[in-house]
Amino acid sequence: MAKVQLRQYAGAGSPSPAPSPPTTTAYSKKVDNAKAKRFSVGSNWGTSSYSSQRYKADYRFAKPGASYSAASFKVKTPVEDDYAFYGWWPADPGYNDRTVFWIYTTGGWVSKTVDQSTNGGK
């Protein structure tokens, strides 16, 4: 079963343990909202370049609420193994403090809730 972790930064929540070293060649992949083949969102998402904490030119956002459409990032790994997954977001007190990241693994779906009102730009 593949293990995954989504880490938060700057001391938010309890720290995650360091991932086990991979048993295969090191693998790294970055996927952001500019990669149309690997990223998709619903029509209620906006685009902004306002925050200096963004990664590259801009970022996508949806206002917090009871109903939403999810954003999807597709990341293919070369082999079944343990991987660490990291999330980057610009932070703002008005952003969602209960954003759920879902990661599909060989053992099924794993979720991690993060606070996007803090710890941005990392």
N, C-alpha and C positions, 0 to 999 in steps of 0.2 A: 504494500500500500504506500503510495506517495504521501509524504508529509509536507504540509505547507504552513507558512507563517506570514502574516501581514504585520509588519512592525510599525509602531508609532514612535515618534521621536520626542526629544526635549523633555523626557521624564513623565509623559502622560501615561497614567495607568501603571501597572506593574511591568517591569522590563521582561522582554521575551528572552528565553535562553538562546545562546548562540546555536545556529544550525549545525548539524553534523557535517563534517567535510564530505563533499560529494565523492562517490566511489568511481566516478568517471571523469573525463576531462571537464575543466571548469566551463560553465555555460552562463552567458549573460545576454539578456534581451530586454530592450526598452520599447514600450508601446505607449504612445500618447495619442491625443485626439486628432493629430494631423495625419495619422495612418489610417486612411479610409478602409483598407482591407482588414484591419485588425481592431477597429473601433467603431461603435455605432451607438446612437441614442435616439430617443423618441422626439417627436416634433415640439414638445414643450420644453426642450432644453435650449438655452441661449449660449452665445459665444461672447467671451470678454477677454480683453487684454489689460484691464484696469489694474489688477494687482501686480506689484513687482515681485511677488512670491511665485508667480507662474513658472511653469517649465516651458521654455522656448517662447514662441510668439503669442499664444493665447491658451485659453482653457474653456471647457464647457461647464455649464452649471444649470441646475434646476432648483427652484425655490422649495424649501421644506414644506411639506403638507401631508395630508392624509392619503392622497393618491399621487402617484408618480409613475414615470416610466423609467426603467433602468438604463444604465449605460453598460455596454459590454466591451470588454477588452479581450481579444483572443491572443493567447500566447501558447505556442506549441513548443514542447520540450523535446529534445532529441531522444531521450530514453526515459524509462520509468526509474525515478530516483528521488531523493529528497532535495527540495528546492526552497529557497527563501524568496518570498514575494514582498515587494515594497510598494507603498502607495505614496504619491506626492500630490499635495493640494495646496492652494493658497488659503490662508486662514482669515476669517473675519468673524466678529461676534454675531453677525446675522446669518452665518452659514449653519448648515445642519450639524447638530451636536450628536446625532445618532445615525450616522451613515453606515450602512451594512455593505461590506464587501463579501461576495460569494465566490469561492474558488472551487472549480470542479476537479476532483482528484480521482485516482483509480478506486478509492474507497467511497466515493460519493461526494456530495457537496459539503464544504466546510465554510463557516461564516465567521467574520470578525467585524465588530462594530467599532467605529472610530469617531472621534469628535473633530469635525472639520472647522469648528470655530476657533481652534487653537492648533499650535504645532505645525504651521504651514511653511511652505517653501523649503522643504528638506526631503 
